[in-house]
């Protein structure tokens, strides 16, 4: 049984009922879209209608839509595929220091195994990319950068990046641009043609489609080398039998979410600002990442990201879970050990602060009752987390002291 109050929509959100119905409808159909018989042709028609539907919602041409299994696959195809296609005369990559691990680790793999030259582009204390520093990196590489990858909106802090400015900068240096828009599509206005990137990643389960659905929008003139090899589907860069049910579900979810962006954005901003104001008022030592509530800001409408002095994220999350609230730290948790957020470290925060983050993310099903539940539970949860942190700190200090030598 899940938490009564779900505030982790940035991790995954509920499948829309109409999308689930579309998905179930297609699962009852038969036919491989690559087959030549009538069942295959019917499946191909439904697939291409989904491609057109998704493209229309995001300002793209249908031929620019490459269906994938989700954001991670799409990020890898964009980063590795674009670099492999251009490495003969451009051997460098530039990625922001706050990217999702799907981008950062793809770039690191290319550096380790293919000798790619990788630069991390810095952000300021507000988490926004430093365009001046990015300009310096591209100038120093002198035309060697194959791809610049900067996410549209950060998955931890919700900070929206200046993608049009990145595109203008990259164009001056002949570099292609990829943006991971997994958190942005369906939550803020996203127009592929107007924004100007060469490639854009989206994922279905962030906006009301099933897990396992996603797409890469890639301009036809952008050369991509395939990451996988096989039957040559999807422009020859993403082989494998295409999941028509997933494509149709994704296209409908994107269309519905995009249509609601303005109204839903206003609703979520009101909930977000009430939540942020309440957290700051009831929890001493809580610090909002980004500008204060109610001010114009480059953040997603549904994300509240705070750090809590003297508390560890894992204790905060466990305490909230016991109180019936699902939340996230927004950073990686591996093998049961909470890691310091690479995003907060890149923003200049220290290690302790980077381990104290709490992300509360709202979505289509969020209500005032969810906000009330968090505000009611959080003060006592923070008190408990701080006591646990003090005990842990004392134990570490005791373990670090040298043992006394008997006389």
Buried (B, 14 or more C-beta within 10 A) or exposed (E): EEBEBBBBBBBBBBBBEEBBEBBEEBEEEEBBBBBEEEBBEBBBEBBBBBBBBBBBBBBBBBEBBBBBBBBBBBBBBBBBBBBBBBBEEBBBBBBBBBBBEBBBBBBBBBBEEEEBBBBBBBBEEBBBBBBEEBBBBBEEBEEBBBBBBBBBBBBBBBBBBBBEBBBEBBBEBBBBBBBBBBBBBBBBEBEBEEBBBBBBBBBBBBBBBBBBBBBBBBBEEBBBBBBEEEEEBBBEBBBBEBBBBBBBBBBBBBBBBBEBBEEBBEBBBBBBBBBBBBBBEBBEBBBBBBEEBEEEBBBBBBBBBBBBBBBBBBBBBBBBBEBEBBBBBBBEEEEEEBBBBBBBBBBEBEEBBBBBBBBBBBBBEBEEEBBBBBBBBBBEBBEBBBEBBEEEEEEEEEEEEEEEEEE
